[in-house]
Amino acid sequence: MYRNTEMPPPAYLTMQLEDGNTQRFELSAFNSLGRHPRNTIQIMDRLISKEHARVVFHNGAFFVQDLESRNGTFVNEKPVSECMLQNGDELRLGTVPLNFYLGPAVHPTLQTQSGSPVTIIMDQPLDTARIAQITHELESRKDFLQESEVKDEKILRKDYEKLRIAHVINRRIGLELDLDKLLDMVLEETFNLVRADRGVVFFLDEEGSPIARCVRYRDGKDEKEGDEINISRSILNSVVEERTAILTSDAKIDERFEGSQSVIMQGIRSAMVVPLISRTEGEIIGVMYLDTQSSIGVFTEKDLQIMSVVAAQAAVAIENARLTKKIEQETIIRSHLQRFLSPAVMDRLSKDDLTIRMGGEMVETTVMFTDIRGFTSISERYDAVQLVKDLNIYFEKLVDVIFAFEGTLDKFIGDAIMAVWGTPQAHVEDPLRAVQAAVEMQQILQVFNEDREENGQPPLFTGIGINTGLVTAGNMGSPKRLEFTVIGDNVNVAARLCSEAKGGEVIISQETYDRVKEHFICHELPPAKVKGKADFVKVFRVEGYARDPMDPQESTLHRYIESSQG
C-alpha cells in the first residue's frame, strides 16, 4: 500500500457505541485499523484481525485496503480488497460497522436520535458587556403582577393558563425516567406553553461543547426533509459561560445578534435560549433552544421566567433519568460480576473498596486452567441431558473452591475452566491461593469420583495447570458486547501446562513455584516444550501441602464431605 506526503483534506470515521454515543476517529494520510495496539485505530473485536485494513490518502482521494483479514473488509456491504471511499460510505470490518465522512469533524452537522440535522455555526462571540446588559434589562422588567394590580381579566387568564401548563409540565417530567422520552416530552409540552415552532435540547460533552440531543417541531414531526436548524455557537457559549437565559423579540433587528449570521439567514424572528443547571452540582448540563420564524414578539419576559422554572425542573429530571440509567447499568454489571467473583470480593466491591479496570492494563496475575481428561470419549457414550447435568454439578464443586480462595471465574470453555487471581483485586498471596485451590479441587474430585463410581458413573479425572506472570486485563470484545478477561502469553502458558497435566495432577510453572515452594511439596518434571516458546519451560508437579495450611474443620474438602453426607 502506498504511503505519501500529500496533505489530506479533513476526514474521519465514526463508530456507534453500545451506550448510543458515537466514537470519532480523525484520519491522517495513513491509517491502520485492527485489534493490535500498534494500529493508529485500534478496535477490540474478536472478529477483527490484528492488522485488518488500511485507509490512506493517495492521488486526491481516500482508499481502503484489506490486509488479507480473516473476516474481510466491506464497503457498502460489498467485499473489497481495495476501494476508493466516497463521503458517507459504510465501511465494515468483520461485523463492526464504521462510516466514512469527508469534511471537518470540528463543527459537523449533528444527527440526533430523531434524525433532524442541527448545525452549530461559528460566528462572532457576543460581548460580555452585552450579556450583562441583557441580564440587567430582564431583571428591570416587570414580573407577574400581584392580584390587586391586575386590571385586565384576559391577561389574568393567559397568565393562569401558562402557570397551569408549567405545573403540568413539571409534574409530568418529574415522573419520567427514560431520558429519550423525557426530552421529547419536555419539548412537546413546551409547545403548549409558548408559541415556538422548533426546539432543540443540547447536552454538553466532556469539553463543554453543546451537542444536539433532541429536536422537535411544533407540527409534531421529528424530521423535516431539507430543513436544517442553524444555531449560533456564540449564543450557546454565552448562555453556558454566563449562566444566563437569552430572549429576543425580533432577531433581525436586535443588535445583540448582529454577529449571528445564522439567525439572520434563517429568518428567525423570535428566539429563547435557557440553560439547564444541575441542582446537585450547580453545573450547566445543557441548553434548551426555542425559536420561531412566524412573527416578532412571540416570546415575552414572562415566558422566559416560566421557561427558566421549567428548565430547572427539566435539569432535575434529566439528572434523575441519568442516575436511574447508571444504577440500572451498575446493577447489570454487578449481577454479571457475581457469577465470576467470590462473595468476599463482591462485598468489597459493594463498599466501593474495589475498582473494576474498565480499560486494558498490564497486571500480574496467576492463571489456572482445568480440563477433564478423556472427556470426548466419555461424552460419546453418555446421555446428553445427563452429561450436562453432571457437568453442572462438577463445575459447581470447582467454582465453589475458586471463590473460597477469592479467585475470579474468567470463563467456561467446554469442559474446561479458566480462573484468575490478581484481578480485579490483587493480593500478595494470589499464587498461594491459586495452588491451594487446585490442591483442594483434586481432593474434592477424588471423593466426587468415588461417589460417581459407586453409582456406576464414569469418573471425571481433571488436569490443572497454573502460571504466574504479567497479562493484559480489561474489557475485551466488540463495542456491542464487552467481557472482562485477561489475555497474553502467560495465559497461554497456563493453558499449555494444563494440557501437560494428567488426571489428578496439578502442574505449575517456575514462576508460580518460586512463590509457593515453602508451602507445598513439589516434584520437578522434565522441562516441557510449550507451544509458542522457543525454549523448554521448567515445570513442577504439586504433590501436596508441606504442612497443614488451615484448620481442617474450615477446609473446603471438609465442607464438601459434610454436605455430601448430609
Phi and psi in degrees as a GROMACS rama.xvg file:
@    title "Ramachandran Plot"
@    xaxis  label "Phi"
@    yaxis  label "Psi"
@TYPE xy
-84.9611  137.644  TYR-2
-110.234  143.815  ARG-3
-151.647  173.689  ASN-4
-104.251  13.7346  THR-5
-62.6903  141.866  GLU-6
-85.0945  111.988  MET-7
-78.1334  156.287  PRO-8
-72.9921  164.814  PRO-9
-59.156  133.377  PRO-10
-158.89  158.511  ALA-11
-159.795  160.619  TYR-12
-109.865  146.375  LEU-13
-122.196  148.36  THR-14
-136.734  127.2  MET-15
-77.9384  127.996  GLN-16
-93.9964  167.259  LEU-17
-63.5751  -33.7544  GLU-18
-81.2327  5.56135  ASP-19
95.1627  -13.5428  GLY-20
-77.7666  165.238  ASN-21
-117.321  127.815  THR-22
-94.7582  134.422  GLN-23
-114.239  135.856  ARG-24
-119.36  111.111  PHE-25
-68.7673  139.129  GLU-26
-102.393  137.685  LEU-27
-105.977  -165.797  SER-28
-68.5052  -27.7563  ALA-29
-135.802  126.193  PHE-30
-137.597  131.172  ASN-31
-111.924  139.385  SER-32
-123.695  135.488  LEU-33
171.823  -175.438  GLY-34
-83.6219  -21.9176  ARG-35
-76.3645  142.536  HIS-36
-65.5243  -14.3902  PRO-37
-77.3712  -9.87093  ARG-38
-68.9246  149.508  ASN-39
-69.301  -27.6786  THR-40
-125.491  105.607  ILE-41
-96.125  128.523  GLN-42
-126.002  112.88  ILE-43
-83.9463  86.7475  MET-44
-138.035  134.757  ASP-45
-64.1826  -25.7469  ARG-46
-87.8211  0.421226  LEU-47
-100.636  134.915  ILE-48
-71.6979  161.831  SER-49
-58.077  -43.3689  LYS-50
-124.493  93.8439  GLU-51
-90.4181  -49.4043  HIS-52
-156.894  170.343  ALA-53
-131.262  148.322  ARG-54
-124.951  119.445  VAL-55
-130.25  157.549  VAL-56
-102.862  124.549  PHE-57
-151.902  132.907  HIS-58
52.0633  41.2105  ASN-59
81.3164  12.8246  GLY-60
-148.783  159.147  ALA-61
-92.8697  137.877  PHE-62
-126.106  147.27  PHE-63
-112.477  138.775  VAL-64
-131.012  127.045  GLN-65
-76.1646  136.611  ASP-66
-101.723  48.8886  LEU-67
55.5158  44.7424  GLU-68
-68.5473  159.069  SER-69
-68.2476  -39.6375  ARG-70
-111.856  8.8398  ASN-71
83.413  162.631  GLY-72
-120.948  135.557  THR-73
-127.489  142.299  PHE-74
-122.617  118.58  VAL-75
52.5946  43.9319  ASN-76
69.2593  12.2018  GLU-77
-110.424  129.223  LYS-78
-65.0063  137.098  PRO-79
-134.642  152.292  VAL-80
-100.964  -34.0969  SER-81
-156.374  137.519  GLU-82
-156.569  141.346  CYS-83
-78.5188  136.794  MET-84
-94.5931  138.807  LEU-85
-110.603  155.205  GLN-86
-56.6907  127.352  ASN-87
91.6761  -3.56769  GLY-88
-61.097  144.133  ASP-89
-94.4681  124.833  GLU-90
-110.626  126.277  LEU-91
-123.573  125.306  ARG-92
-107.648  111.529  LEU-93
64.5973  -111.671  GLY-94
-113.189  5.52398  THR-95
-95.6333  114.666  VAL-96
-86.8315  140.395  PRO-97
-132.527  159.272  LEU-98
-121.172  138.337  ASN-99
-101.593  131.889  PHE-100
-133.835  136.69  TYR-101
-95.9088  144.705  LEU-102
118.422  164.034  GLY-103
-66.4244  138.602  PRO-104
-93.5698  -1.45228  ALA-105
-73.8377  -42.5759  VAL-106
-130.072  68.1901  HIS-107
-80.3071  168.337  PRO-108
-74.7831  119.423  THR-109
-88.4106  126.941  LEU-110
-98.3674  118.637  GLN-111
-83.6815  178.194  THR-112
-63.7342  -27.5784  GLN-113
-79.6939  -10.921  SER-114
90.6093  -1.35468  GLY-115
-78.3038  130.11  SER-116
-78.5678  137.202  PRO-117
-133.367  120.003  VAL-118
-108.997  128.059  THR-119
-95.2104  115.51  ILE-120
-91.3273  132.097  ILE-121
-78.6942  126.05  MET-122
-143.768  -170.889  ASP-123
-67.8605  134.325  GLN-124
-68.0448  146.995  PRO-125
-74.2414  138.07  LEU-126
-66.6323  134.611  ASP-127
-63.3795  -31.3926  THR-128
-65.8258  -34.5601  ALA-129
-67.9689  -38.7483  ARG-130
-63.627  -43.1113  ILE-131
-60.346  -37.5812  ALA-132
-65.3098  -41.3821  GLN-133
-59.1909  -47.8645  ILE-134
-59.5958  -44.1055  THR-135
-62.7865  -41.3888  HIS-136
-63.5041  -41.128  GLU-137
-67.3651  -40.0781  LEU-138
-68.4818  -28.2261  GLU-139
-83.211  -13.3025  SER-140
-84.7792  162.419  ARG-141
-71.771  143.505  LYS-142
-87.1725  -169.77  ASP-143
-60.3715  135.706  PHE-144
-70.1189  150.434  LEU-145
-70.2964  159.041  GLN-146
-57.1978  -37.644  GLU-147
-70.9623  -19.4921  SER-148
-92.025  -10.3769  GLU-149
-76.2507  123.354  VAL-150
-109.553  -23.2989  LYS-151
-109.543  118.233  ASP-152
-63.8023  -33.135  GLU-153
-62.6343  -42.0872  LYS-154
-63.6159  -42.0618  ILE-155
-60.1873  -44.0994  LEU-156
-64.9751  -41.8405  ARG-157
-62.8815  -44.5031  LYS-158
-63.4455  -41.5942  ASP-159
-61.8837  -42.7665  TYR-160
-64.1351  -40.5478  GLU-161
-64.0638  -42.6467  LYS-162
-67.7244  -35.5594  LEU-163
-64.228  -46.616  ARG-164
-63.5307  -41.1978  ILE-165
-60.2435  -39.3137  ALA-166
-64.6233  -42.5308  HIS-167
-62.8028  -42.4604  VAL-168
-59.8547  -49.4989  ILE-169
-60.311  -38.6759  ASN-170
-70.0816  -42.363  ARG-171
-68.5423  -47.5705  ARG-172
-70.5887  -22.0107  ILE-173
-70.9384  -15.7358  GLY-174
-100.316  -10.5743  LEU-175
-94.2315  125.748  GLU-176
-110.655  -7.27196  LEU-177
-84.6827  118.656  ASP-178
-61.8186  -43.4006  LEU-179
-63.7514  -46.0882  ASP-180
-64.0462  -36.7859  LYS-181
-62.0054  -47.5124  LEU-182
-65.6606  -40.8403  LEU-183
-60.5395  -42.2149  ASP-184
-65.1641  -41.9948  MET-185
-58.9055  -47.5918  VAL-186
-70.1883  -39.5549  LEU-187
-61.9604  -45.7477  GLU-188
-70.8918  -28.2352  GLU-189
-63.3872  -34.894  THR-190
-65.0294  -24.3452  PHE-191
-76.8306  -21.6541  ASN-192
-91.0921  -43.2403  LEU-193
-128.795  161.45  VAL-194
-89.4495  49.4132  ARG-195
-81.1761  145.869  ALA-196
-94.498  -29.6707  ASP-197
-139.392  147.944  ARG-198
-141.828  141.765  GLY-199
-134.87  133.813  VAL-200
-106.701  124.093  VAL-201
-105.538  141.966  PHE-202
-108.145  156.206  PHE-203
-96.8518  133.398  LEU-204
-81.2298  -172.398  ASP-205
-63.5035  -26.3453  GLU-206
-89.5167  -0.0491315  GLU-207
85.9896  9.66883  GLY-208
-86.9938  139.852  SER-209
-73.6726  133.628  PRO-210
-123.608  124.781  ILE-211
-62.7922  124.807  ALA-212
-110.181  -29.5446  ARG-213
-153.483  137.522  CYS-214
-131.631  135.858  VAL-215
-142.437  153.089  ARG-216
-116.184  153.661  TYR-217
-59.461  -35.2684  ARG-218
-74.1502  3.84877  ASP-219
93.0018  -10.7512  GLY-220
-82.2583  135.743  LYS-221
-84.1833  -15.9508  ASP-222
-144.69  133.403  GLU-223
-122.107  122.345  LYS-224
-62.9194  125.929  GLU-225
80.2842  -2.16294  GLY-226
-98.5422  116.336  ASP-227
-119.688  134.977  GLU-228
-95.2238  111.24  ILE-229
-95.2375  121.437  ASN-230
-121.863  135.204  ILE-231
-68.4517  123.639  SER-232
-65.5057  -34.5044  ARG-233
-63.8692  -36.5857  SER-234
-65.5696  -47.299  ILE-235
-61.561  -43.6078  LEU-236
-63.1786  -38.3085  ASN-237
-64.6881  -42.3847  SER-238
-61.8837  -40.95  VAL-239
-69.066  -48.4283  VAL-240
-71.1529  -38.9311  GLU-241
-92.5945  -7.96138  GLU-242
54.3512  39.3407  ARG-243
-130.492  137.158  THR-244
-75.7059  150.037  ALA-245
-122.443  134.618  ILE-246
-133.27  135.311  LEU-247
-134.131  135.891  THR-248
-86.461  -27.8274  SER-249
-150.25  95.6481  ASP-250
-64.571  -25.1082  ALA-251
-67.128  -30.7017  LYS-252
-114.676  -0.493063  ILE-253
-75.7795  117.858  ASP-254
-65.4543  -19.9697  GLU-255
-67.3393  -18.5158  ARG-256
-114.407  19.9243  PHE-257
-66.7618  -23.1926  GLU-258
-91.7778  -3.00959  GLY-259
-97.9909  83.746  SER-260
-64.4658  -27.3194  GLN-261
-63.2655  -35.5591  SER-262
-66.2603  -42.8566  VAL-263
-67.7215  -42.9797  ILE-264
-59.0949  -38.8717  MET-265
-88.0536  0.272331  GLN-266
68.0453  31.156  GLY-267
-70.0295  124.104  ILE-268
-94.1855  -38.5722  ARG-269
-136.693  140.467  SER-270
-145.418  151.126  ALA-271
-144.75  129.336  MET-272
-127.626  123.352  VAL-273
-125.031  132.712  VAL-274
-76.0225  148.261  PRO-275
-103.778  109.454  LEU-276
-110.132  128.917  ILE-277
-66.1713  130.278  SER-278
-76.8941  -30.5575  ARG-279
-81.8175  -43.8794  THR-280
-96.3108  -20.0617  GLU-281
74.8149  10.8851  GLY-282
-98.8363  156.389  GLU-283
-78.2394  121.921  ILE-284
-102.24  -12.6182  ILE-285
-179.823  -173.457  GLY-286
-141.481  140.387  VAL-287
-110.617  125.345  MET-288
-115.82  131.693  TYR-289
-132.276  141.246  LEU-290
-151.184  171.022  ASP-291
-149.922  146.78  THR-292
-106.802  1.96531  GLN-293
-77.3735  -50.5622  SER-294
-158.132  167.277  SER-295
-87.2206  162.12  ILE-296
67.7986  22.0874  GLY-297
-69.9076  -43.4984  VAL-298
-96.4736  138.652  PHE-299
-116.559  171.888  THR-300
-61.513  -35.156  GLU-301
-63.8981  -39.4231  LYS-302
-59.5219  -43.7919  ASP-303
-63.3267  -41.3778  LEU-304
-64.6342  -43.9525  GLN-305
-66.1593  -42.4291  ILE-306
-65.8345  -30.3384  MET-307
-64.5255  -38.7201  SER-308
-67.3515  -44.4708  VAL-309
-61.0696  -41.9817  VAL-310
-63.0849  -37.961  ALA-311
-64.0264  -43.2032  ALA-312
-68.6741  -37.156  GLN-313
-63.7752  -39.063  ALA-314
-62.1024  -40.9252  ALA-315
-63.6467  -44.69  VAL-316
-63.8223  -38.4761  ALA-317
-62.8681  -43.5757  ILE-318
-61.3185  -43.0198  GLU-319
-63.3178  -42.3826  ASN-320
-63.9085  -43.0178  ALA-321
-63.8184  -42.2112  ARG-322
-64.4515  -41.3994  LEU-323
-61.7004  -44.0225  THR-324
-62.2095  -41.1893  LYS-325
-64.1352  -42.8007  LYS-326
-63.4697  -41.927  ILE-327
-61.163  -43.8323  GLU-328
-65.4807  -41.9087  GLN-329
-65.1689  -36.5071  GLU-330
-63.4336  -42.6704  THR-331
-63.454  -44.0301  ILE-332
-62.047  -45.191  ILE-333
-65.2903  -40.5478  ARG-334
-61.6298  -39.7692  SER-335
-66.19  -43.8052  HIS-336
-69.0685  -28.9492  LEU-337
-60.142  -24.5124  GLN-338
-79.1824  -15.2582  ARG-339
-118.658  -18.7943  PHE-340
-109.767  150.269  LEU-341
-69.7889  156.179  SER-342
-56.163  -35.8533  PRO-343
-65.114  -41.7603  ALA-344
-68.5286  -40.7807  VAL-345
-62.7986  -34.2198  MET-346
-64.1215  -41.1039  ASP-347
-69.4252  -33.256  ARG-348
-63.4349  -42.2837  LEU-349
-66.4563  -22.9745  SER-350
-94.3807  13.0859  LYS-351
58.1725  30.1251  ASP-352
-96.5518  7.64551  ASP-353
-140.375  135.026  LEU-354
-110.113  121.067  THR-355
-80.3152  122.453  ILE-356
-72.9415  111.695  ARG-357
-88.2327  -11.3186  MET-358
-122.427  159.228  GLY-359
-66.7549  134.285  GLY-360
-152.146  156.641  GLU-361
-82.0743  125.016  MET-362
-139.286  154.352  VAL-363
-88.3228  127.856  GLU-364
-136.367  163.866  THR-365
-112.486  120.486  THR-366
-108.31  134.385  VAL-367
-119.77  137.067  MET-368
-121.551  137.024  PHE-369
-120.927  148.789  THR-370
-153.729  135.535  ASP-371
-79.9179  127.653  ILE-372
-78.4349  134.041  ARG-373
68.4771  27.2897  GLY-374
-67.3754  -33.2467  PHE-375
-61.9833  -45.6468  THR-376
-68.4941  -33.0913  SER-377
-66.1444  -43.7062  ILE-378
-67.3713  -27.1064  SER-379
-68.3014  -29.8849  GLU-380
-112.914  28.4807  ARG-381
-125.561  141.84  TYR-382
-63.5115  129.176  ASP-383
-60.2469  -42.6581  ALA-384
-64.7141  -44.6485  VAL-385
-67.2745  -34.8832  GLN-386
-62.2364  -45.6892  LEU-387
-62.5822  -41.2817  VAL-388
-61.7188  -45.5963  LYS-389
-66.5194  -37.5346  ASP-390
-63.0649  -40.4203  LEU-391
-63.3497  -38.2781  ASN-392
-65.9704  -43.1101  ILE-393
-59.8989  -48.0333  TYR-394
-61.3853  -39.995  PHE-395
-61.2299  -41.3523  GLU-396
-60.5063  -46.6056  LYS-397
-72.2459  -39.4861  LEU-398
-65.1005  -37.212  VAL-399
-58.0821  -38.9742  ASP-400
-68.8046  -43.0491  VAL-401
-56.5676  -47.0405  ILE-402
-68.0715  -34.9613  PHE-403
-60.7731  -31.3276  ALA-404
-103.45  23.2674  PHE-405
57.4253  37.7383  GLU-406
-88.4589  168.88  GLY-407
-111.198  123.832  THR-408
-75.0733  113.664  LEU-409
-81.0235  -52.4353  ASP-410
-170.098  161.587  LYS-411
-98.758  135.194  PHE-412
-126.303  90.4236  ILE-413
64.2287  -119.283  GLY-414
-94.0443  5.92581  ASP-415
-100.01  157.892  ALA-416
-125.557  137.826  ILE-417
-116.032  124.432  MET-418
-129.236  155.189  ALA-419
-135.99  140.944  VAL-420
-119.327  132.179  TRP-421
119.485  -9.92809  GLY-422
-153.5  138.059  THR-423
-80.0654  -3.41332  PRO-424
-130.568  133.217  GLN-425
-95.4824  150.333  ALA-426
-144.92  144.099  HIS-427
-62.4197  -24.6283  VAL-428
-98.2581  19.663  GLU-429
-56.2067  -48.5112  ASP-430
-59.5892  -40.6141  PRO-431
-63.062  -44.9125  LEU-432
-63.8555  -37.987  ARG-433
-63.902  -44.9358  ALA-434
-70.0298  -38.7181  VAL-435
-56.8726  -44.8671  GLN-436
-60.501  -43.1043  ALA-437
-63.4629  -43.8371  ALA-438
-62.7735  -43.9743  VAL-439
-70.4589  -31.0644  GLU-440
-59.2103  -46.0738  MET-441
-66.1131  -35.7407  GLN-442
-65.6221  -43.5608  GLN-443
-65.456  -42.3167  ILE-444
-65.4415  -29.1384  LEU-445
-63.5288  -46.0649  GLN-446
-67.6753  -40.264  VAL-447
-59.8925  -43.6633  PHE-448
-70.3535  -33.5621  ASN-449
-61.6313  -41.917  GLU-450
-63.4818  -40.3457  ASP-451
-65.2831  -42.99  ARG-452
-65.8447  -35.0662  GLU-453
-63.6258  -30.0239  GLU-454
-92.4112  8.84679  ASN-455
77.7674  19.6137  GLY-456
-104.085  147.753  GLN-457
-68.4934  141.23  PRO-458
-69.7538  155.683  PRO-459
-111.882  89.9529  LEU-460
-80.6106  134.445  PHE-461
-123.944  135.451  THR-462
-101.56  142.498  GLY-463
-127.802  132.279  ILE-464
-122.568  138.464  GLY-465
-134.839  136.921  ILE-466
-142.391  148.483  ASN-467
-119.277  135.08  THR-468
170.586  -177.298  GLY-469
-78.2963  136.843  LEU-470
-137.841  168.991  VAL-471
-97.8026  121.285  THR-472
-114.004  139.603  ALA-473
160.781  -172.437  GLY-474
-81.7204  120.586  ASN-475
-115.288  155.988  MET-476
129.53  -156.07  GLY-477
-100.88  166.987  SER-478
-57.9818  -22.4267  PRO-479
-89.9309  -19.3414  LYS-480
-151.447  111.496  ARG-481
-107.984  148.945  LEU-482
-139.45  128.321  GLU-483
-76.808  123.156  PHE-484
-156.995  -177.49  THR-485
-125.886  144.446  VAL-486
-138.232  160.821  ILE-487
140.124  174.312  GLY-488
-61.8585  -37.5187  ASP-489
-69.6408  -25.583  ASN-490
-67.9348  -42.6906  VAL-491
-62.3912  -38.897  ASN-492
-62.0345  -43.2397  VAL-493
-60.534  -40.6275  ALA-494
-64.6301  -39.3545  ALA-495
-67.7702  -37.8762  ARG-496
-65.5892  -34.8954  LEU-497
-63.0755  -39.4365  CYS-498
-68.2042  -23.2519  SER-499
-80.2339  -22.7989  GLU-500
-76.799  136.314  ALA-501
-84.5362  171.795  LYS-502
-59.6467  127.606  GLY-503
89.7029  -3.57724  GLY-504
-99.7151  152.016  GLU-505
-121.577  115.13  VAL-506
-109.167  129.382  ILE-507
-124.384  157.448  ILE-508
-84.4321  170.523  SER-509
-58.2553  -41.5362  GLN-510
-62.1989  -40.1641  GLU-511
-73.2867  -41.16  THR-512
-56.4408  -43.2255  TYR-513
-60.4705  -26.1959  ASP-514
-87.7707  -20.647  ARG-515
-125.137  2.94547  VAL-516
-62.3148  -23.1678  LYS-517
-77.6628  -14.4465  GLU-518
-106.705  -15.4094  HIS-519
-132.99  151.59  PHE-520
-86.9401  117.999  ILE-521
-124.024  146.008  CYS-522
-118.162  121.691  HIS-523
-72.0006  131.951  GLU-524
-101.538  166.147  LEU-525
-57.6558  142.472  PRO-526
-52.6119  140.515  PRO-527
-103.263  143.482  ALA-528
-90.5245  107.945  LYS-529
-97.455  132.128  VAL-530
-58.755  132.276  LYS-531
94.3914  -8.79434  GLY-532
-110.309  132.434  LYS-533
-71.359  -38.5993  ALA-534
-99.9958  158.51  ASP-535
-68.1161  150.728  PHE-536
-110.414  133.117  VAL-537
-71.32  133.337  LYS-538
-134.18  155.977  VAL-539
-135.904  142.899  PHE-540
-100.838  128.739  ARG-541
-82.7218  120.778  VAL-542
-91.289  -27.0612  GLU-543
158.481  -175.911  GLY-544
-71.5378  142.174  TYR-545
-74.0787  -28.9811  ALA-546
-154.606  162.345  ARG-547
-62.1479  117.652  ASP-548
-81.0437  -13.8867  PRO-549
-164.136  171.173  MET-550
-61.302  123.829  ASP-551
-55.981  -30.3458  PRO-552
-67.2317  -18.0532  GLN-553
-101.229  -2.46  GLU-554
-71.5521  153.35  SER-555
-63.8982  -36.6942  THR-556
-62.8088  -43.4121  LEU-557
-62.4162  -43.9331  HIS-558
-63.8158  -36.2452  ARG-559
-66.4337  -45.9101  TYR-560
-62.6301  -40.6967  ILE-561
-61.3561  -45.0887  GLU-562
-66.9745  -36.6112  SER-563
-71.6838  -33.6007  SER-564
-74.3802  -32.7837  GLN-565
